Amino acid sequence: MNYIDNNTLSELDFFWLRKFKASKNLDTLLIQVTGAERKIEQDILLAQREKFDNLTSINTAFCIREVEVKQLTGDWS
């Protein structure tokens, strides 16, 4: 199993991870992530590179928070 090293996370990764900390189960986490992705994709003020960086950080933060939620809930299905 691959693990994400917290020392390699960017400020943008931590920004999205803090946003997703409110999720206490996988359903709400998925809702938050989907909303964040949609918001970034529809933001006409962001350049393509900024969109890419944000979507990459959203994915990284989702992966980290998903493992945390699964550890908290015991739901590994």
VENVENMO-V410171 format. One line per field, one symbol per residue. phi: phi as a letter, one per 40 degrees, with the letter a starting at -180 (. if undefined). A space follows every 50 residues. Layout:
phi = ???
This chain:
phi = .cbccdccccccdcdccccccccbaccccccccccccccccccccccdcc cdcccccccccccccdcccccccgcbc
